[in-house]
Amino acid sequence: MIARPLSILFVSPHRLLLRRVTKFLEVFGYHVAVATDATQARAAAETQRPDYLIIEDSVSEELKAGQAVWQLCRNIRQAATGGYTYSLLLTEATDVERLREGLEAGFDDFLAQPLVFGELLSRLRAGARVIEFERRLTEQTGLDRVTGLVDAAALSGYLSTLCDSARHAEASGNFVALLDVDFFSRIAQQFGSGTSEALLREVAELLHNAPGQPFVAAAAENQFGIVLRETSPAAAETWCQQLLGLLANHAFNARGETIHLTASCGIADLAAARTAEAVLAQAAAALRLAQASGGNCVATSEEVEREAEAWNELAAAGKLFETTLARDVMTPCALLFSADDTLATAQALLSHTQLPAAAVVDRDGCLAGILTDENPELSRPHPAKPRSSASVRLVRHAMRTDMTKFAETTPLAELMEFFTSGEQLLAVVVRHDRPIGIVHCDALAALNERLSAEHFASGNARTTTSDYLLIPDRCLSETS
């Protein structure tokens, strides 16, 4: 289980207090959002439902009277449908009547001013127990906190009952559909969590009132489980397709803006799975297939099996790379040398580009050899002022001519066989005997690497020169 930090919304007009409390609570692992007035507080609460709400009531004499503070507490707690928000009032008041009004307004506890940090931690710890109690209480009711539908546990229990009936031949033709709203997280990012939860409840109501009034449950976040009774596989698939069309054509209102939602759906046969866990797993696999197919479509568990068989056949014995040719995996020749170029120039260019090798061409542009940075000639010092042109060392004096070359249409399998059976680490790819690229053994092997966003990140400090923008291939630069 991934630990989620408890979130706190702290509302106070005193900015110094906001800064210090935030810094203090973040040390103890809390996620803190702050606001100086009711408008900011409502916006922050709608962006992310807080686990705790702490409001200071000394903003003004009007707020000391209680009405604005009480209303703010009610608004935030009423909007926080996704869980329980434990609320504390930070106050200087000590009279019993005011504290009673605070409790009636929805506050769970009080903090005295000036704030005592040790007391704050103690009250938050007590509040965490209340939050967990409310979560468990909601869990026992079998209802989802956001949509009001029965939850995943109730869905599993219902499916277990159907599976028992099917084993005794009392029922058949039951199907489970898992429906996931496509890209629903964007709603919370664009309109806030309050709006996204409201839309999710509207989706739930639409599903609950769908033709046939099926059994509908909240299976997971943004995901619904639907049980279709006594029907055929074709009828179940048709019903789900019609449901997706109904959802796509429905106009949802998000803060005055009309938006349309689509969904993906996976279907599994209860009779084929025999257990609640198995049928949900099969429906989840079908849902993933529908999402991998572009979403806004229906997939069945039978399609999952057919797709797996087709993929295994496609991926067997290297079939995926049957059409891959040398030109597809080569490193293009970004640098070409003439046989009459000086070694000093070649050395400088290879060093600057960080290329381990470059092809050498003759006067007609045809392949004449290859120059690698491993050549000992490149490491020898070059005279700054040669005494005569005869003493200048040229590329032709250091290039290799025993390189292997392949036509650009050479299959990848032939290249792999060449590198695995010989000792050469590179080959030149040619088109009409003109070099167009180089294939490195290390580069072929590196194609199996999993790339990350930081894979080619530089360990050097940023500079303002163009050298900083040069990104060599790691598998080549590290071995050169």
Summary of the structure (lengths in Angstrom):
residues: 480
radius of gyration: 34.2
end to end distance: 44.2
largest distance: 105.6
contacts: 1436
relative contact order: 0.06
helix: 46%
strand: 21%
